[in-house]
Amino acid sequence: MTEGGIFSWKVQKIDTHRGPAASPEVITRPLPPPPKNMEWAQDKTSREWRLEPKLQVDSDTVKDHDGQGLFIEHIIQNTDTFQGICLKYKVSPTELRRANYFSGTNLFLAPNPLKVPRHGAVGSVSAVPTKDTLTSIQKIHKLMYAVPSLVQSEAKCYLELNDWGLEEALLDAKNNDENDNINS
């Protein structure tokens, strides 16, 4: 008796429940045009294609000498990570945080859409004002170093009286220290 001839469990059938078998013509066919405001992106590890929102340039941004915006608008997706966005646009995490006025890496706390500084744009980082980066403890220690006669509680009081402005607190502390030296 020959194999697969008479018994039904030995008959080979082509599995079609997952779709037709692939052929070279189907595989090499180009992708269909994407929907409006979308573009095709290929995953580098699995080499699968997926649709992603198209990047849009923010029209409200400052224009540089080429007429292009200094920022690119990025709409945050559920699958985005902070580091992934930095790598995609080739910007440092600090530049991205400064441009959007947020700290940390939690994208749920970041503004949506993100303003990503254009790589190599003139003034992209300087267009965003920087904030004072010294902590209160660092300011206290700087004040104590500049005026050695101060103790920590006095330095903190000078800073609090001057709304934590280090320069103003330093002037007040030096003036009071000079007055104390003259009176002694």
C-alpha positions in Angstrom: 0.0 0.0 0.0 1.3 3.5 -0.9 1.7 6.3 1.5 -1.2 8.9 1.6 -3.4 7.1 -0.8 -6.3 5.5 1.0 -6.3 6.7 4.6 -7.6 10.2 5.1 -5.2 10.9 8.0 -2.2 10.3 5.7 -3.4 12.7 2.9 -1.3 15.9 2.7 -3.2 19.1 2.4 -2.0 22.6 1.9 -2.5 24.8 4.9 -4.5 27.8 3.7 -6.1 29.1 6.9 -3.2 31.6 7.4 -3.5 33.0 3.8 -2.0 32.1 0.5 1.6 30.8 0.2 4.2 33.6 -0.3 5.7 34.0 -3.7 8.6 36.2 -4.9 6.2 38.4 -6.7 4.2 39.1 -3.5 7.3 39.7 -1.4 9.0 42.1 -3.8 5.9 44.2 -4.4 6.2 47.8 -3.0 4.1 48.8 0.0 0.9 50.7 -0.7 0.9 54.4 -0.2 0.5 55.3 3.5 -2.6 57.2 4.8 -2.5 61.0 5.2 0.0 62.2 7.8 1.5 58.7 8.2 4.6 57.1 6.9 6.1 53.6 6.7 8.9 52.7 9.2 10.8 49.5 9.4 11.8 48.0 12.7 15.5 47.3 12.6 15.5 44.2 14.6 12.4 42.3 13.2 12.5 44.0 9.8 8.7 44.4 9.9 7.0 47.5 8.5 4.6 49.6 10.5 2.8 52.9 10.0 3.9 55.9 12.1 2.7 59.5 12.3 4.7 61.8 10.0 6.9 64.3 11.6 5.6 67.8 11.3 7.6 71.1 11.7 6.1 73.4 14.2 5.0 76.6 12.4 5.1 78.7 15.6 8.8 78.3 16.2 11.6 80.8 15.6 13.0 80.5 12.1 16.7 80.3 11.5 18.6 81.7 8.5 17.5 78.8 6.2 13.8 79.5 6.9 13.4 76.2 8.6 12.1 76.0 12.2 14.6 75.5 15.0 12.4 72.8 16.4 10.7 69.6 15.1 7.3 68.7 16.6 7.2 65.1 17.8 3.9 63.6 18.9 4.5 61.2 21.8 3.3 57.6 21.2 2.6 55.0 23.8 5.7 53.0 22.6 8.1 56.1 22.7 10.9 56.3 25.3 12.8 59.4 26.3 16.1 57.9 25.3 14.6 56.5 22.0 13.5 60.0 21.0 17.0 61.4 21.8 18.6 58.8 19.7 16.1 59.2 16.8 16.7 62.9 16.5 20.4 62.9 17.6 19.9 65.4 20.4 21.2 65.2 24.0 18.8 64.6 26.8 19.7 67.9 28.3 18.8 69.8 25.1 15.4 68.0 24.9 14.6 68.8 28.5 15.5 72.5 28.1 13.5 72.9 25.0 10.4 71.5 26.7 10.9 72.8 30.2 10.7 69.5 32.0 13.0 67.2 34.0 13.4 63.5 34.3 12.7 60.9 31.7 9.0 60.2 32.3 7.2 61.1 29.0 3.8 61.2 30.7 5.0 64.4 32.4 6.4 65.9 29.2 4.4 68.2 27.0 2.7 66.6 24.0 3.8 67.3 21.3 7.5 67.6 22.2 9.6 70.3 20.6 12.8 68.6 19.5 15.7 71.0 18.7 16.9 70.5 15.1 20.4 68.9 15.0 22.9 71.7 14.2 20.4 74.5 14.2 21.9 77.9 14.9 20.8 79.0 18.4 18.7 75.9 19.1 19.9 75.6 22.7 20.5 79.3 23.3 17.0 80.2 22.2 15.7 78.4 25.4 16.5 80.3 28.6 18.4 78.3 31.1 17.5 78.2 34.8 19.8 78.4 37.8 21.2 74.9 38.2 22.6 75.2 41.8 20.6 73.5 44.5 19.9 75.3 47.8 22.6 73.3 49.6 25.2 74.2 47.0 24.3 77.9 47.3 24.7 77.7 51.1 28.1 76.1 50.7 29.2 78.7 48.1 28.1 81.5 50.4 29.9 79.9 53.4 33.1 79.6 51.3 32.9 83.2 50.1 32.3 84.5 53.7 34.2 82.1 56.0 32.8 83.7 59.2 29.3 82.5 58.4 27.8 79.3 59.8 25.2 77.2 57.8 22.1 78.7 59.5 23.3 82.3 58.9 24.1 81.5 55.2 20.6 80.0 54.8 19.0 83.1 56.3 20.9 85.4 54.0 19.7 83.3 51.0 16.1 83.2 52.2 16.0 87.0 52.7 17.2 87.5 49.1 14.9 84.9 47.5 17.8 82.5 47.1 19.7 84.9 44.9 23.3 84.0 45.5 24.8 87.3 44.3 22.5 89.5 46.4 23.0 87.3 49.5 26.7 87.4 49.0 26.7 91.2 48.9 24.5 91.4 52.0 26.7 88.9 53.9 30.0 90.7 52.9 28.5 94.1 53.9 27.4 92.8 57.3 30.7 91.1 57.8 32.6 94.3 57.1 30.4 96.2 59.4 30.9 93.6 62.2 34.7 93.9 61.6 34.6 97.7 61.8 32.5 97.7 65.0 34.7 95.2 66.8 
